Amino acid sequence: MLKPTDKVLCCCRKGQVRSVAARLLLCERWGFRRVVAVGLENTDSDTLAHLSEWAYVILVVGSTAVWDMSPWFFKRRAIFVNVGPDFWGSFNHPELLAKLEPMIERLVKE
């Protein structure tokens, strides 16, 4: 489904852990170069709307609470990547990357 030439927007609640981990995997593991990570809580709605127009696909990375807070205009092209709530505290935490990698790999290999 995803190709390294695609523009991908990765979102989580604050844009500091889960979405950044997804961006890291896409860029370093599969060679993506047009990936942006943002937080839904700390990015204004105009910016989110602009980024959603730019992106080919939107990955909402987190728990169902993060999906629920996603703007309606995201959901038409969004894919929910359910890694659960953030208890890792760091985007490069080995357990987070180990949990997220097979989920991202399925999207890249579909």
Buried (B, 14 or more C-beta within 10 A) or exposed (E): EBEBEBBBBBBBBBBBBBBBBBBBBBBEEBEBEBBBBBBBEEBEEEEBEEBBEEBEBBBBBBBEEBBEBBBEBBEEEBBBBEBBEBEBEEBEBEEBBEBBBEBBEEBBEE
